[in-house]
């Protein structure tokens, strides 16, 4: 039972390049989220999904895009990377019942140079 | 707009020295207040959910309490392995799709 798996763990991008951060969960949860965490800061919501085929913007969506074709997968796409997107990205999932909180992946550390 | 403020930013304790972390919040209809623990280089790990003022939850040396404006995470006789960043988050009621607003965290260091 892996929970939430994120790949890659580390990545260095050049300005203007694009990439996809992968997130897969085996918990059969409908709710999934992408957060970014800058040094010494809390987590900011980028995008979220309440089920396959349904996505919506969070607090800081500019420069990102998502898709949700299956319950398990929720990839985050960065187009035209900028230095401001240097951050640690976390994918999370939860049940509808808040008793259980979020289960997070181990994160992707992205540096844009 | 939901807001979460945590204090202090950093806390250094000697092993066995009890203390508390604070989380002040404003939210339109609290659905739940969450505490997470985050170790360096890892994703946050869920600790507690609190729902209403007066509620308390405990786990080993940690006890979380909730009022209408604040939550406290009390750490009793901490050990070095309790060193981590502790994050507080809130969810608003209604159809918010389980979205959480996080504070910036308190980094706890426990010296032996």
HADDOCK unambig.tbl for C-alpha pairs under 7 A between the chains (distance, minus, plus):
assign (segid A and resid 40 and name CA) (segid B and resid 104 and name CA) 6.82 0.50 0.50
assign (segid A and resid 41 and name CA) (segid B and resid 104 and name CA) 4.52 0.50 0.50
assign (segid A and resid 42 and name CA) (segid B and resid 102 and name CA) 5.67 0.50 0.50
assign (segid A and resid 42 and name CA) (segid B and resid 103 and name CA) 5.27 0.50 0.50
assign (segid A and resid 42 and name CA) (segid B and resid 104 and name CA) 3.81 0.50 0.50
assign (segid A and resid 42 and name CA) (segid B and resid 105 and name CA) 6.21 0.50 0.50
assign (segid A and resid 43 and name CA) (segid B and resid 102 and name CA) 5.78 0.50 0.50
assign (segid A and resid 50 and name CA) (segid B and resid 97 and name CA) 6.53 0.50 0.50
assign (segid A and resid 90 and name CA) (segid B and resid 43 and name CA) 6.93 0.50 0.50
assign (segid A and resid 96 and name CA) (segid B and resid 98 and name CA) 6.88 0.50 0.50
assign (segid A and resid 98 and name CA) (segid B and resid 32 and name CA) 6.82 0.50 0.50
assign (segid A and resid 99 and name CA) (segid B and resid 49 and name CA) 5.89 0.50 0.50
assign (segid A and resid 101 and name CA) (segid B and resid 46 and name CA) 5.87 0.50 0.50
assign (segid A and resid 101 and name CA) (segid B and resid 49 and name CA) 6.97 0.50 0.50
assign (segid A and resid 102 and name CA) (segid B and resid 46 and name CA) 6.44 0.50 0.50
assign (segid A and resid 103 and name CA) (segid B and resid 45 and name CA) 6.99 0.50 0.50
assign (segid A and resid 104 and name CA) (segid B and resid 43 and name CA) 5.53 0.50 0.50
assign (segid A and resid 104 and name CA) (segid B and resid 44 and name CA) 6.29 0.50 0.50
assign (segid A and resid 105 and name CA) (segid B and resid 43 and name CA) 5.82 0.50 0.50
assign (segid A and resid 106 and name CA) (segid B and resid 42 and name CA) 5.10 0.50 0.50
assign (segid A and resid 106 and name CA) (segid B and resid 43 and name CA) 4.73 0.50 0.50
assign (segid A and resid 107 and name CA) (segid B and resid 42 and name CA) 6.79 0.50 0.50
assign (segid A and resid 107 and name CA) (segid B and resid 43 and name CA) 6.15 0.50 0.50
